[in-house]
Amino acid sequence: MRKLLFIAMACCLCACKNTTTEQEVEYLPFQESKDGNWGLISTDGEVLFSDEFKNETTIAINGRFMVKNSDDLWEIYTAEKNPKKIGGEYLHAGLFYEDVAPVVEKGKPIQFIDKDGNVKVTLDKINGKAVSQCNNFIHGLAAVKVGDVWGAVDTNGKVVIEPKYSSLDISLNGYI
């Protein structure tokens, strides 16, 4: 119960809306019993589903949530009464912003998938060097790290700011 209260408080802090990215927490993870499986409950107390997943789920935002499987890989599911798995199994996975989420499959470069699990952008190499890190798309741009420097790509993966900066942040108000 203490864990659920902590998660609820943390989510309330993260559930702020802004004019550019409507990121509202839709559901929170919960257990009906101490050793039970995990389900999702809405912020107003309505149970979406219960006792479904052995491992704790993430919060649900934009109709999607994640949970680690028995191989310690992330899987993404639809936030509905009967959750459906989308996409593959990921070493790393991020939340959906601007209808895409960054994911990394074993042995593959960073990719952005849509809400159906389809790959929309692959961030393999820029100027012959591997992309090692990225942020979510904000206003159609994602900051990317290549070696020790940062640049930015658009939603098609095209470089719009050459990687040459020690840091780069694309803010929610549209400034870089």
N, C-alpha and C positions, 0 to 999 in steps of 0.2 A: 504494500500500500504506500509505503514511504517513497518507493521508486516511482510509482505512478504519479504521486503528488509532485515529485521533482520534475518528471517529464512534462507534466501539465504546466508547471510554472515556467520551465524553459521554453516551451512552445508558445506560451502567451507572449513572452518577450520577443520571439521570432515572428509572430504572426502579424506584424505591422503591414499595412497596405501602403503602397505608394502609387503614383500615377503611371509608372512605366512598367512595373512588373508586379502584377497582382498575385502575390505569393501568400496565400492564406492557408493556414493549417486546417485541413479538413477532418482528419482522424488522428487519434493517438493510440499507441500500442497499450494493451492491457492483458492481464491474466485474471481469470475468474477464481482460480485457486493458486496457492503458493507454488505448487509444482506442475501446474497445468500448462497447456499450450497457449500460444499468443493469439490475440485477435485485435480488432480495431474498434474504437468507440469514438463517436463524434464529440466535438467540443461542447455540445449541449446534452451529452449523456446517452445518445441513442447508439446501441450496439449495431455495428455493420455486420460483423461476423465474430465468432468466438472459437477458441480452442482449435485453431486451424494450423498454426505453425509452431514447430518445436522451438525454434530460435526467435528471439525478440525481433519484431519488425521495426522499421523506421516510422516516423510520422508520415502521413499521407498528404501530399501537396500536388495540386494539378491532376488529381485523379490517379496518382501512382504512388507506390511505396516499395521499399526494398527489404529483403531479408536474406541473411546468409544461409546457405544450404549446408549439408553434412560435409562437403568438401571445403568449407570456409570460403566459398565464392558467393558473390552477390547475385541475386536474381531479382528482377523487377516484375511487379504485379499490378494489375488494375485494382483500384479501390472500389470494389463492389461486393454484393452479397456472396457471390461465388467468384473469388479472385482468379484471373487468368494470367499466366506467365507470359511476358513479352520478351523478345530478344533472347540473348544467350546467358552464359554464366560469366561473371566479370570479376577480375582481380580488384578493380576499383570502379565505382559508379557514383555519379553525382545526381543532384536533383534536377528536375526539368525546369528550365528557364527558357522563355521564348520558344516553347514547344520542343526543345531538344535537351538532351542530357549527355554529359561526357562519360564515356565508358572505356575500360581497357580490358580486352580479352587476352588470355595467356598467349604470348608470342606475337601479338599484333600491336600496331601503333594506336595512339589515342584516336577514338572515333566519337562522333556525336550521333546519337540515335533519336528518332522521333518517338512519339508516344505509342506507336505500334511495334517498335523494336527495329525498324528499318534504319540502316546506316545512311545518314545524310551527308556527313563530312568525315573524311579521314585526314588526320594531321600526321603525316609520315615524316617527311624531311622538308626543311627549308634551307636553301643554299647549300644542299648536300649534308646538312647536319640534322640529326633526329630531334624532333620536338619531344621534350622530356616532361613538360608540365603545361597545363592550360587552366584558364578560368572559364566560367560559364559565359555565354553570349549575353551581352547587355547592349541594347541599342544596335544590334546587328554586328557587334565586334566582340572578339574573344582575345584576351591577352595570352600569348604563348611564350614559353621559355625554350630557347635553343642554345645549348651550351650554358654559358653564364649570363646571357643577355635576353632581354624581352622585346617582343614586337607584338603585332596584332594581325589577325586574319578576319575576313568577313564570313558570312554564313555559307559561302561556297568554298571556303578554305583558301581563298586568294589573299596573299600578303598585302595589307594596306598600310602597315607601319613596319618598316624593316627592323628586324631584331638587332638592336644596338644599344639598348638602354639597360641600366643596372636594375631598374624596376619600372613597371608600367601598370597603372590601375585605371580601369574604365569605370567611372562612377555612375551611380543610378541617375544622376541629374544630367548626364550626357557629356561630362567633361573627361578629358584624359589626363 
